[in-house]
Amino acid sequence: MLRRIAKSLRPCLAAFVALLVLVAALELLLRYTDVPFSVVTARTAAQYQGVLTASEKYHHDLRRSVRMVVHHSADRDIEVRTNLLGCRGEPIRRALTENDYRILILGDETVFGAGVPETSTLPVRLKDRMQRHTALRLEVINGGVPGFSPLLSRLRYEHLLSALKPQLVILHVDLSDAADEASFRSFLTDDGGKEYCRHPFGIMKPVTSVFGQTVQRSALLNRLLSGLRQQAPGILSIRGEACDCYEYEWLSRSPGDRNLQTAHLLDSITRLKRSVEESRAQLLVTTCPVRWQLHDCSGNPELLQRCGIKGNTPSLNMAPFLLLADHCEQHGIRFLNSLDDFQSRAESHECFDERFPVLSEQGQILYAGSIADFLIKNPPREW
């Protein structure tokens, strides 16, 4: 009897052992490949997932005190280092004197400097440009985080960066932010008058057992979870196609067609101004164009498809720029639209990354120069 049972179970045992071997092989294969298998947010490129971590307060953040190489594209690797606060760049001076002037720049990949070395990021270029025109010792802090929106920038400022007591806060409004706002607001909660945007993984209790930590670090498990999150957008920040809101869709339509999304975007800007003024700082809102608004991108269908751009390019719709300008004027917020500077540059196509909707090194220089010129002509101490 027992022999017959054992004989009948032998194929099952063999199948189980084979499954274990297959799982182990897949685990080793995924662990030692360069393909990223953990997705913190679907709102930014896969290359930058490794520098991100989940947050209980503002959905996701940069990992703190790390130095790592990011494979941006086939021909470009960039080094990313972060300080103790999770800001890209050098350590931040804690004590300020009357001869110091601190600027904090908030935003997404454009401020962070996706695809460019640290020395070519917007904050570094802005400091270099402005330092020539003032005797004050400038410090320009990079508060950019890939995949961020004005909502997350505001929350990160309120929960963390306001403690730096900057005199000037610059918010870069990216033209993808209307869609970003729509996605992250699904996680917004109010706890005792304090707002949070909790990442689902950010509220998980830390695992202490050896077995639990091993499972948590499993490359195969993370890959399966990543696939699940791509198919079930509500688990993380939702993807554009899931909410009928591609990143740059409002550029080809009237912002009035997206009343709720644009209202959320403008509300985040207004509330950031309130938080900045409460910390005795001043706010400047800036924006810049994207590649296909100024140049023909028909030869780069991958970029257009990734961003949900349809129709002929260049396609420049002024409505979003005017919407931002009108809102800032109504609420007493200084606003800079750098579109004219990009349009007037003869070789402006060199200012944009060819594969991703971010600025190149030349674009960072041009954008920083535009902001610097505005601040030199309109000194914040006179506002």
C-alpha positions as CSV (number, residue, x, y, z in Angstrom):
1,M,0.0,0.0,0.0
2,L,2.7,2.5,1.1
3,R,4.8,1.4,-1.9
4,R,2.0,2.2,-4.3
5,I,1.4,5.6,-2.7
6,A,5.2,6.4,-2.9
7,K,5.3,5.3,-6.5
8,S,2.3,7.5,-7.4
9,L,3.9,10.5,-5.6
10,R,7.3,10.1,-7.4
11,P,6.2,12.1,-10.5
12,C,4.9,14.9,-8.3
13,L,8.1,15.0,-6.3
14,A,10.1,15.1,-9.5
15,A,8.0,17.9,-10.8
16,F,8.4,19.8,-7.5
17,V,12.2,19.5,-7.6
18,A,12.2,20.6,-11.2
19,L,10.1,23.6,-10.3
20,L,12.5,24.5,-7.5
21,V,15.5,24.2,-9.9
22,L,13.7,26.4,-12.5
23,V,12.8,29.1,-9.9
24,A,16.5,29.1,-8.6
25,A,17.8,29.4,-12.2
26,L,15.4,32.3,-12.9
27,E,16.4,34.0,-9.6
28,L,20.1,33.8,-10.5
29,L,19.4,35.0,-14.1
30,L,17.5,38.0,-13.0
31,R,19.8,38.9,-10.1
32,Y,22.9,39.1,-12.3
33,T,21.4,40.9,-15.3
34,D,21.3,44.7,-15.7
35,V,17.6,44.8,-16.3
36,P,15.9,46.7,-13.5
37,F,13.2,44.6,-11.8
38,S,11.9,46.9,-9.1
39,V,9.5,49.7,-10.1
40,V,9.0,52.4,-7.5
41,T,6.8,54.6,-9.7
42,A,5.6,54.2,-13.2
43,R,5.9,58.0,-13.7
44,T,9.6,57.9,-14.6
45,A,11.9,55.9,-16.8
46,A,13.1,52.4,-15.8
47,Q,16.8,53.6,-15.7
48,Y,16.1,55.7,-12.6
49,Q,14.2,53.2,-10.5
50,G,17.4,52.2,-8.8
51,V,18.0,55.6,-7.3
52,L,14.4,55.8,-5.8
53,T,12.9,54.5,-2.7
54,A,9.3,54.4,-1.4
55,S,8.2,57.2,1.0
56,E,5.4,57.3,3.6
57,K,5.1,61.1,3.2
58,Y,5.5,62.0,-0.5
59,H,5.2,58.7,-2.4
60,H,8.8,58.3,-3.3
61,D,12.2,59.9,-2.8
62,L,15.8,59.6,-3.7
63,R,17.9,57.1,-1.8
64,R,20.1,58.9,0.7
65,S,23.9,59.0,0.8
66,V,24.5,56.8,-2.3
67,R,26.8,56.9,-5.2
68,M,25.9,54.9,-8.2
69,V,26.2,54.7,-12.0
70,V,22.9,55.0,-14.0
71,H,22.8,53.5,-17.5
72,H,20.9,56.4,-19.1
73,S,21.2,55.2,-22.7
74,A,23.3,53.0,-25.0
75,D,26.1,55.6,-25.2
76,R,25.8,57.3,-21.8
77,D,26.3,56.3,-18.2
78,I,26.1,59.0,-15.5
79,E,27.1,59.0,-11.9
80,V,24.5,59.9,-9.3
81,R,25.5,60.8,-5.8
82,T,23.1,62.0,-3.1
83,N,23.6,63.6,0.3
84,L,22.1,62.9,3.7
85,L,18.8,64.6,2.8
86,G,18.5,62.6,-0.5
87,C,19.3,65.6,-2.7
88,R,21.5,65.1,-5.7
89,G,24.9,66.8,-5.3
90,E,27.3,67.8,-2.6
91,P,26.6,67.9,1.2
92,I,24.4,70.8,2.3
93,R,25.8,73.5,4.6
94,R,23.7,73.5,7.7
95,A,24.7,76.9,9.2
96,L,24.1,80.1,7.1
97,T,25.6,83.5,7.7
98,E,24.2,86.9,6.6
99,N,26.5,86.7,3.5
100,D,24.9,83.4,2.4
101,Y,22.0,83.1,0.0
102,R,20.3,79.7,-0.3
103,I,18.2,78.7,-3.3
104,L,16.2,75.5,-3.5
105,I,15.0,74.2,-6.8
106,L,12.1,71.7,-6.8
107,G,10.9,69.6,-9.7
108,D,11.2,66.3,-11.6
109,E,13.8,64.8,-14.0
110,T,14.6,68.2,-15.5
111,V,15.8,69.6,-12.1
112,F,17.4,66.2,-11.0
113,G,19.3,66.2,-14.3
114,A,18.4,62.9,-15.9
115,G,21.0,62.0,-18.5
116,V,23.6,64.7,-17.5
117,P,26.5,64.7,-15.1
118,E,26.1,66.5,-11.8
119,T,28.3,69.4,-12.9
120,S,25.8,70.1,-15.8
121,T,22.5,70.0,-13.8
122,L,20.3,73.0,-13.6
123,P,21.1,73.9,-10.0
124,V,24.9,73.8,-10.6
125,R,24.6,75.8,-13.8
126,L,22.4,78.4,-12.2
127,K,24.8,78.9,-9.3
128,D,27.8,79.3,-11.7
129,R,25.8,81.8,-13.8
130,M,24.6,83.9,-10.8
131,Q,27.7,83.8,-8.7
132,R,29.4,86.2,-11.1
133,H,26.8,88.9,-10.3
134,T,26.7,88.9,-6.5
135,A,29.1,89.1,-3.6
136,L,26.8,86.8,-1.6
137,R,27.9,83.2,-1.3
138,L,25.3,81.2,-3.2
139,E,24.1,77.7,-2.4
140,V,21.7,76.2,-4.9
141,I,20.2,72.9,-3.7
142,N,18.9,70.3,-6.1
143,G,15.5,69.3,-4.9
144,G,14.5,67.4,-8.0
145,V,13.3,63.8,-7.9
146,P,12.5,61.7,-11.0
147,G,8.7,61.3,-11.4
148,F,7.8,64.2,-9.2
149,S,4.9,66.6,-9.6
150,P,4.1,69.9,-7.9
151,L,2.0,68.0,-5.3
152,L,4.9,65.8,-4.3
153,S,7.3,68.8,-4.4
154,R,5.1,70.6,-2.0
155,L,4.8,67.7,0.4
156,R,8.6,67.1,0.3
157,Y,9.1,70.8,1.0
158,E,6.7,70.8,4.0
159,H,7.9,67.5,5.5
160,L,11.7,67.8,4.8
161,L,13.2,70.6,2.8
162,S,11.6,73.7,4.5
163,A,14.0,73.0,7.4
164,L,16.8,74.1,5.2
165,K,15.3,77.7,5.4
166,P,16.0,78.7,1.8
167,Q,15.5,82.3,0.9
168,L,14.3,81.5,-2.6
169,V,12.3,78.4,-3.8
170,I,12.1,77.7,-7.5
171,L,9.5,75.3,-8.7
172,H,10.0,73.9,-12.2
173,V,6.6,73.0,-13.7
174,D,7.1,70.2,-16.2
175,L,4.6,69.9,-19.1
176,S,3.9,66.4,-17.9
177,D,2.7,67.5,-14.5
178,A,-1.0,67.6,-15.2
179,A,-0.9,63.8,-15.7
180,D,1.4,63.3,-12.8
181,E,-1.0,65.2,-10.5
182,A,-3.8,63.0,-11.5
183,S,-1.9,59.8,-10.7
184,F,-0.5,60.8,-7.3
185,R,-3.6,62.3,-5.9
186,S,-5.2,58.9,-5.6
187,F,-2.8,58.3,-2.6
188,L,-3.3,61.7,-0.9
189,T,-4.5,61.5,2.7
190,D,-5.0,63.9,5.5
191,D,-3.9,62.9,9.0
192,G,-4.6,65.4,11.7
193,G,-4.3,68.4,9.4
194,K,-1.1,67.1,7.8
195,E,-1.2,65.8,4.3
196,Y,0.6,62.7,3.1
197,C,1.0,60.8,-0.1
198,R,1.8,57.3,1.1
199,H,3.4,54.9,-1.2
200,P,1.9,51.4,-0.8
201,F,5.4,49.9,-0.1
202,G,6.3,52.9,2.1
203,I,3.8,51.9,4.8
204,M,4.9,48.2,5.0
205,K,6.5,47.3,8.3
206,P,10.2,46.4,8.0
207,V,10.9,42.6,7.8
208,T,13.2,41.4,10.5
209,S,13.4,37.6,9.9
210,V,16.2,36.2,7.7
211,F,13.6,34.3,5.6
212,G,11.4,37.4,5.2
213,Q,14.4,39.6,4.1
214,T,15.5,36.9,1.6
215,V,12.0,36.8,0.1
216,Q,11.8,40.6,0.0
217,R,15.2,40.8,-1.8
218,S,14.1,38.2,-4.4
219,A,14.7,39.4,-7.9
220,L,12.1,37.0,-9.3
221,L,9.5,38.2,-6.8
222,N,10.2,41.8,-7.5
223,R,9.9,41.2,-11.3
224,L,6.5,39.5,-10.8
225,L,5.4,42.4,-8.6
226,S,6.6,44.8,-11.2
227,G,4.6,43.1,-13.9
228,L,1.5,43.0,-11.6
229,R,1.9,46.7,-11.0
230,Q,2.0,47.5,-14.7
231,Q,-1.2,45.6,-15.1
232,A,-2.9,46.9,-12.0
233,P,-2.0,50.7,-12.0
234,G,-3.9,51.4,-8.8
235,I,-1.2,49.7,-6.7
236,L,1.3,52.4,-7.6
237,S,1.1,55.8,-9.3
238,I,-1.1,55.0,-12.2
239,R,0.1,55.0,-15.8
240,G,-1.1,57.5,-18.3
241,E,-3.1,55.1,-20.5
242,A,-4.8,53.7,-17.4
243,C,-6.4,57.0,-16.6
244,D,-6.9,58.2,-20.1
245,C,-4.3,60.8,-19.4
246,Y,-1.0,60.5,-21.3
247,E,1.8,62.6,-19.9
248,Y,1.7,65.4,-22.5
249,E,-1.8,65.0,-23.9
250,W,-2.9,68.5,-22.7
251,L,-0.3,70.1,-24.9
252,S,-2.3,69.1,-28.0
253,R,-5.7,69.9,-26.5
254,S,-7.2,72.8,-24.7
255,P,-6.4,72.7,-20.9
256,G,-10.2,73.3,-20.5
257,D,-10.7,69.7,-21.7
258,R,-8.9,68.6,-18.6
259,N,-10.4,70.9,-16.0
260,L,-10.0,68.7,-13.0
261,Q,-6.4,67.7,-13.8
262,T,-5.3,71.3,-14.5
263,A,-7.2,72.5,-11.4
264,H,-5.2,70.1,-9.3
265,L,-2.0,71.2,-10.8
266,L,-2.7,74.9,-10.2
267,D,-3.9,74.2,-6.7
268,S,-0.6,72.5,-5.8
269,I,1.3,75.6,-7.0
270,T,-0.9,77.9,-4.9
271,R,-0.5,75.8,-1.8
272,L,3.3,75.6,-2.3
273,K,3.4,79.3,-2.4
274,R,1.5,79.4,1.0
275,S,4.0,76.9,2.5
276,V,7.0,78.8,1.1
277,E,5.8,82.1,2.5
278,E,5.1,80.5,5.9
279,S,8.8,79.6,6.0
280,R,9.7,83.2,5.1
281,A,10.9,82.4,1.6
282,Q,9.9,83.5,-1.8
283,L,8.6,81.4,-4.7
284,L,9.4,81.5,-8.4
285,V,7.6,79.2,-10.8
286,T,9.4,78.4,-14.1
287,T,8.7,76.2,-17.1
288,C,10.4,75.2,-20.4
289,P,9.2,73.6,-23.7
290,V,9.7,70.0,-24.8
291,R,11.4,68.9,-28.0
292,W,8.4,68.2,-30.2
293,Q,6.9,71.6,-29.6
294,L,9.8,73.2,-31.5
295,H,11.1,70.5,-33.8
296,D,10.0,67.8,-36.1
297,C,10.2,64.5,-34.3
298,S,8.7,62.3,-37.0
299,G,12.1,60.5,-37.2
300,N,11.8,59.6,-33.5
301,P,8.6,57.6,-33.2
302,E,9.8,55.8,-30.0
303,L,9.8,59.1,-28.1
304,L,6.4,60.2,-29.5
305,Q,4.9,56.8,-28.6
306,R,6.3,56.8,-25.1
307,C,4.8,60.2,-24.4
308,G,1.5,59.6,-26.2
309,I,2.1,62.4,-28.8
310,K,-0.1,62.1,-31.9
311,G,-0.2,64.1,-35.0
312,N,2.4,66.2,-36.8
313,T,5.3,67.9,-35.1
314,P,6.4,70.5,-34.3
315,S,3.2,71.2,-32.4
316,L,3.2,74.3,-30.2
317,N,0.1,74.9,-28.1
318,M,0.4,78.1,-26.1
319,A,-2.7,77.4,-23.9
320,P,-0.8,75.6,-21.1
321,F,1.8,78.3,-20.9
322,L,-0.9,81.0,-20.8
323,L,-2.8,79.0,-18.2
324,L,0.2,78.9,-15.9
325,A,1.0,82.6,-16.4
326,D,-2.5,83.7,-15.7
327,H,-2.8,81.6,-12.6
328,C,0.5,82.9,-11.2
329,E,-0.5,86.5,-11.9
330,Q,-3.8,86.1,-10.2
331,H,-2.1,84.7,-7.1
332,G,0.9,87.0,-6.9
333,I,3.4,84.3,-7.9
334,R,6.5,85.3,-9.9
335,F,6.5,83.2,-13.1
336,L,9.1,82.7,-15.9
337,N,8.3,81.0,-19.2
338,S,11.6,80.3,-20.9
339,L,10.0,79.4,-24.2
340,D,11.3,82.5,-26.0
341,D,14.9,81.7,-25.0
342,F,14.6,78.2,-26.5
343,Q,12.8,79.5,-29.6
344,S,15.5,82.2,-30.3
345,R,18.4,79.7,-30.1
346,A,19.5,78.7,-33.6
347,E,20.4,75.2,-32.7
348,S,17.8,74.6,-30.1
349,H,17.3,70.9,-31.1
350,E,20.6,70.3,-29.3
351,C,19.0,71.4,-26.1
352,F,16.8,68.2,-25.8
353,D,17.6,64.6,-25.2
354,E,16.9,62.5,-28.3
355,R,15.3,59.5,-26.5
356,F,13.6,61.0,-23.4
357,P,11.6,64.2,-22.7
358,V,14.3,65.9,-20.7
359,L,16.9,68.6,-21.4
360,S,20.4,67.8,-22.6
361,E,23.5,69.5,-21.2
362,Q,23.0,72.4,-23.6
363,G,19.4,72.6,-22.6
364,Q,20.4,72.8,-18.9
365,I,22.8,75.6,-19.6
366,L,20.1,77.5,-21.6
367,Y,17.4,77.0,-19.0
368,A,19.8,78.0,-16.1
369,G,20.8,81.1,-18.1
370,S,17.1,82.1,-18.6
371,I,16.4,81.8,-14.9
372,A,19.6,83.6,-13.9
373,D,18.8,86.5,-16.3
374,F,15.3,86.8,-14.8
375,L,16.6,86.9,-11.2
376,I,19.4,89.4,-12.0
377,K,16.8,91.7,-13.7
378,N,14.3,91.1,-10.9
379,P,16.2,90.7,-7.6
380,P,14.2,88.6,-5.2
381,R,15.1,91.0,-2.3
382,E,13.0,93.6,-4.1
383,W,9.9,91.5,-4.5
